[in-house]
Amino acid sequence: MCSKQTPLSERLQSSLQKHSHYDYFEGKNDSISGQCMEMCSARERIEREKTRRLHPFEVIESTENTKWPKADQLLTIKEYSRPAAGKQEVNTSELRPPHVLIQTVQHLVCKVMTRTDHPWTKIYNFVFDRLRAVRQDLVIQRAAGWECTQILEHCVCFHIYSAYRLCRAPVSEFEPKINMDHARECLKRLLVIYQLQDCKQSDAQHRARVQMEALYVMFNLGSFDAMMHSLSLPRNIQQSPNVKCAQALSSAYLKGNFIRIKKLATGLNAIEMCCLHIHLREIQCRALKTMTTAYNSRNLRFPTPRLANWLMFDSTQEAEDFCRHYGLDVADGKVQFLKGALKEDQKAPQTSFWETYAGCKLEVLTIPEVIQGSVR
């Protein structure tokens, strides 16, 4: 039986419409269908070539160092542009239909994100912009079929993976909040579309939804609304191992049970590890505060190797530096917990790459396997 749309989903849809980057198109142009059968229209390709706005990933190699680089028809991808104020009509010859948008996403995941000749910040910024343009084309056409969900699922995984991959990048090159805002928007749109779609799904589509529902709970770790949403899902989704694990993680987070979080983390797949990594510093900060209360004593010192293990640090040295950052005394491999010494208002240090957990699972996978394997 298909479940009816819940009040929570209505709130999600309302929130999505309120915060969407593409509100201008909502409720308009119901029957528009794209007619551009390439990743970028000829008009835009020629214009950007003339104005020298081609990205290095889009030019013909033999012309990349010339005064006027030439666009490669097979590599140039439509860039994102903000809707002009008061614009009423959409040029369908510039609009790509869903099946072309899927081909575009596949190209970005398999051909661009796998490049090793450029810094990943440069790859991220290019893919970020082009995926945003893909999502814009979807919204203009009001697409809500399987192509739309597959594209949004890839977008979610891209943003979550990027949050992990670029966790130590300077803000000038990577803005975590903007990245997370886009991941949140894609997740919300997915949840609404899932409930609007027909309940008959293929096994692959079912697995993809299960993964996204689990990521939504983990992305919003500790959120009452996210937990209630997961509890309102059809039973076959709600009882899936991924969703149950996500629920258990959220519950453990609310209870401050960091030992439970650590045990559950070992069973996560690669993209779920990346998602949990978003909350890693907050989990460690809360755990340190709890331990400062529990082990508060001038005569007791706690071994830092055990602290590193409990709080999921990659090394004892990292755990010790973390404690010192918050004003705790560390000496001879032991930390002294004193309430008065803990600097609770101190800004959390930069997150590590979490090699012991996420890193070890990512190193055996290619980027397409992380992005696509998580949803299909």
C-alpha positions in Angstrom: 0.0 0.0 0.0 1.2 3.5 -0.8 1.4 5.8 2.2 -0.4 9.1 2.1 1.6 12.3 2.2 2.2 13.1 5.8 2.0 16.5 7.5 5.8 16.4 7.8 6.2 16.0 4.1 3.9 19.0 3.6 6.2 21.0 5.8 9.2 19.8 3.9 7.6 20.8 0.6 6.6 24.2 2.0 10.2 24.7 3.3 11.6 23.7 -0.1 9.5 26.2 -1.9 10.4 28.9 0.6 14.2 28.4 0.4 14.6 27.0 -3.2 17.1 28.8 -5.4 14.6 28.4 -8.3 11.4 29.8 -6.8 10.8 31.9 -10.0 10.0 28.8 -12.0 7.7 27.1 -9.4 4.1 27.0 -10.5 4.8 28.1 -14.1 5.5 26.6 -17.5 3.9 23.2 -16.6 4.2 21.7 -20.1 7.7 22.9 -21.1 10.0 20.3 -22.6 13.7 20.8 -23.4 14.9 20.5 -27.0 18.6 20.9 -26.5 20.2 17.4 -27.2 23.7 18.4 -26.1 25.2 19.2 -22.8 25.5 22.8 -23.9 23.6 24.6 -26.6 25.5 25.8 -29.7 24.5 29.4 -28.9 26.0 29.4 -25.4 29.0 27.5 -26.6 29.8 30.1 -29.3 29.0 33.0 -27.0 31.3 31.7 -24.2 34.0 31.0 -26.7 33.8 34.7 -27.9 33.8 36.1 -24.4 36.6 33.7 -23.3 34.4 32.2 -20.5 35.2 28.6 -21.3 36.5 26.5 -18.4 39.8 24.6 -19.0 37.8 21.4 -18.8 35.8 22.4 -21.8 38.3 23.4 -24.4 40.1 21.6 -27.2 43.5 20.6 -25.8 45.5 22.0 -28.7 43.9 25.4 -28.2 44.0 25.7 -24.4 47.1 27.9 -24.3 46.1 30.1 -27.3 44.6 33.6 -27.1 41.2 32.3 -28.1 40.6 28.7 -26.7 38.1 26.7 -28.7 35.2 24.9 -27.2 35.1 21.2 -27.4 31.5 20.3 -28.4 31.6 17.0 -26.5 33.0 18.6 -23.3 31.3 22.0 -22.9 28.5 22.0 -20.4 25.8 24.6 -19.8 26.8 26.9 -17.0 24.4 28.1 -14.3 22.9 31.5 -14.7 20.5 33.3 -12.4 17.0 33.9 -13.8 16.6 37.5 -15.0 14.1 39.5 -13.0 10.8 39.8 -14.8 11.6 37.1 -17.4 8.5 35.3 -18.5 9.5 32.9 -21.2 12.0 30.1 -21.4 13.9 29.3 -24.6 13.3 25.5 -25.0 16.3 25.3 -27.4 18.5 26.1 -24.5 16.8 23.6 -22.2 18.0 20.0 -21.9 15.5 17.2 -21.4 15.9 14.8 -18.5 17.7 12.1 -20.5 20.3 14.6 -21.6 20.7 15.9 -18.1 21.4 12.3 -16.9 24.1 12.0 -19.6 25.5 15.3 -18.3 25.6 14.1 -14.7 27.3 10.8 -15.8 29.9 12.8 -17.7 30.6 15.0 -14.6 30.9 12.0 -12.3 32.9 9.7 -14.5 35.0 12.1 -16.6 35.4 15.2 -14.6 35.4 14.2 -10.9 38.0 11.5 -11.7 40.6 13.9 -13.0 43.9 14.0 -11.2 45.6 16.8 -13.2 43.9 19.6 -11.2 43.3 20.4 -7.5 40.0 19.0 -6.3 38.8 22.4 -5.3 38.9 23.4 -9.0 37.0 20.2 -9.9 34.5 20.9 -7.2 33.7 24.4 -8.2 33.2 23.3 -11.9 31.0 20.4 -11.0 29.1 22.5 -8.4 28.2 25.1 -11.0 27.2 22.6 -13.7 25.1 20.4 -11.4 23.3 23.6 -10.3 22.5 24.3 -13.9 21.2 20.7 -14.3 18.9 21.1 -11.3 17.7 24.4 -12.7 16.7 22.7 -16.0 14.9 20.1 -14.0 12.9 22.7 -12.1 12.0 24.7 -15.2 10.5 21.5 -16.8 8.9 20.5 -13.4 10.5 17.1 -13.8 9.5 14.6 -11.1 10.2 11.2 -12.7 12.9 8.6 -12.1 15.4 10.7 -14.1 14.9 13.6 -11.6 15.4 11.4 -8.6 18.5 9.8 -10.0 20.0 13.2 -10.7 19.2 14.6 -7.3 20.6 11.4 -5.6 23.9 12.0 -7.4 23.8 15.6 -6.4 23.3 14.7 -2.7 26.2 12.3 -2.8 28.5 14.8 -4.6 27.9 17.4 -1.9 28.3 15.0 1.0 31.5 13.5 -0.5 32.8 17.0 -1.2 32.2 18.1 2.5 34.5 15.3 3.5 37.1 15.6 0.7 37.4 19.4 1.3 37.0 19.5 5.0 40.5 21.1 5.4 40.2 23.5 2.4 40.4 27.2 3.1 37.0 29.1 3.1 38.3 31.1 0.1 38.2 27.8 -1.9 35.4 25.9 -0.3 32.4 27.2 1.7 31.0 24.4 3.7 27.7 26.1 4.6 26.8 26.8 0.9 27.7 23.2 0.0 25.5 21.9 2.8 22.6 24.2 1.9 22.6 22.7 -1.6 22.8 19.1 -0.2 19.9 20.0 2.1 17.8 21.4 -0.7 18.4 18.3 -2.9 17.5 16.0 0.0 14.3 17.8 0.7 13.2 17.8 -2.9 14.0 14.1 -3.1 11.8 13.3 -0.1 8.9 15.2 -1.6 9.3 13.5 -5.0 9.5 10.1 -3.4 6.1 10.5 -1.9 4.6 11.9 -5.1 5.9 9.0 -7.2 4.1 5.7 -7.9 5.0 3.2 -5.2 6.0 0.5 -7.8 9.8 0.8 -7.8 12.5 -1.4 -9.2 14.9 -2.9 -6.7 17.6 -0.3 -7.7 15.2 2.6 -7.1 14.1 1.1 -3.8 17.8 0.8 -2.7 18.5 4.3 -3.7 15.5 5.7 -1.8 16.6 3.7 1.3 20.0 5.2 1.1 18.7 8.7 0.7 16.2 8.3 3.6 19.1 7.2 5.8 21.3 10.1 4.7 18.5 12.5 5.4 18.4 11.3 9.0 22.2 11.4 9.4 22.5 14.7 7.7 20.1 16.1 10.3 21.5 14.2 13.2 19.5 14.7 16.3 16.6 16.4 14.5 13.2 15.5 15.9 11.5 16.3 12.5 13.9 14.1 10.6 13.4 11.2 13.1 9.6 11.6 12.9 9.8 11.5 9.1 11.8 8.3 9.1 9.2 6.7 11.5 6.4 7.6 9.1 8.0 5.8 6.1 6.6 2.6 4.6 7.6 -0.4 6.7 9.9 -2.0 4.2 12.0 1.3 4.1 11.7 2.0 7.8 13.0 -1.5 8.7 15.9 -1.4 6.3 19.3 -1.8 7.9 20.5 1.7 6.6 17.5 3.6 8.0 17.5 1.7 11.3 21.2 2.4 11.8 20.6 6.1 11.0 17.8 6.3 13.5 20.0 4.6 16.1 22.8 7.1 15.4 20.4 10.0 15.8 19.0 8.6 19.0 22.6 8.1 20.4 23.5 11.6 19.4 20.5 13.0 21.3 21.4 11.0 24.4 25.1 12.0 24.2 26.1 8.3 23.9 29.3 8.8 22.0 30.4 5.1 22.7 27.2 4.0 20.9 27.9 6.3 18.0 31.4 4.9 17.6 30.1 1.3 17.5 27.4 2.2 14.9 29.9 4.1 12.8 31.9 1.0 12.0 28.9 -0.5 10.1 28.4 2.5 7.8 29.2 2.5 4.1 31.5 5.1 2.5 29.0 7.8 1.7 27.3 7.4 5.2 30.8 7.8 6.7 31.2 11.0 4.8 27.8 12.2 6.1 28.6 11.3 9.7 31.9 13.1 9.3 30.0 16.4 8.9 29.1 16.1 12.6 32.4 14.6 13.8 33.8 17.7 15.6 30.4 18.5 17.2 30.2 14.9 18.5 33.8 15.1 19.9 33.1 18.5 21.5 30.0 17.2 23.2 31.7 14.0 24.3 34.6 16.0 25.8 32.2 18.1 27.8 30.5 15.0 29.1 33.8 13.4 30.1 34.9 16.6 31.8 31.9 16.3 34.0 32.1 12.6 34.5 35.9 12.5 35.3 36.2 15.8 37.0 39.0 15.4 39.5 42.3 16.8 40.5 43.7 13.4 41.4 42.5 11.5 38.3 44.2 11.5 34.8 42.6 9.7 31.9 44.8 7.9 29.3 44.7 9.7 26.0 45.0 6.5 23.8 41.6 5.4 25.3 40.2 8.9 24.7 41.3 8.8 21.1 39.6 5.4 20.7 36.3 6.4 22.3 36.0 9.8 20.5 37.1 8.4 17.1 40.3 10.4 16.6 42.7 9.2 14.0 45.6 9.3 16.5 46.5 9.8 20.1 48.4 13.0 19.1 45.2 14.4 17.5 43.2 13.7 20.7 45.9 15.3 22.9 46.0 18.4 20.7 42.2 18.6 20.8 42.2 18.5 24.6 44.8 21.2 24.8 42.8 23.3 22.4 40.0 23.4 24.9 42.3 24.2 27.8 42.7 20.8 29.4 46.1 19.7 30.8 47.8 16.9 29.0 51.0 15.2 30.1 52.7 11.8 29.8 49.9 10.4 27.7 47.1 11.4 30.1 44.6 14.2 30.3 43.2 15.8 33.5 39.5 16.7 33.3 38.6 19.8 35.3 35.4 21.7 34.7 37.0 25.1 35.4 39.7 24.5 32.8 37.4 23.5 29.9 37.0 26.4 27.5 33.5 25.6 26.2 33.3 28.8 24.1 36.4 27.9 22.2 35.9 27.5 18.4 36.3 23.9 17.3 39.6 23.1 15.5 39.5 22.1 11.9 38.1 18.6 11.2 40.6 15.8 10.4 40.3 13.6 7.3 39.1 10.7 9.7 41.3 8.2 7.9 40.6 5.4 10.4 36.9 5.4 9.5 35.9 7.2 6.3 39.3 7.2 4.8 39.9 3.5 5.0 36.5 2.8 3.2 37.0 5.5 0.5 40.5 4.4 -0.4 39.3 1.1 -1.9 36.6 2.8 -4.0 36.7 5.1 -7.1 34.8 8.4 -7.0 32.1 7.0 -9.3 31.7 4.0 -7.1 31.2 6.3 -4.1 28.7 8.6 -5.9 26.9 6.1 -8.1 27.3 3.0 -5.9 25.5 4.7 -3.1 22.3 5.3 -5.2 22.1 2.4 -7.7 
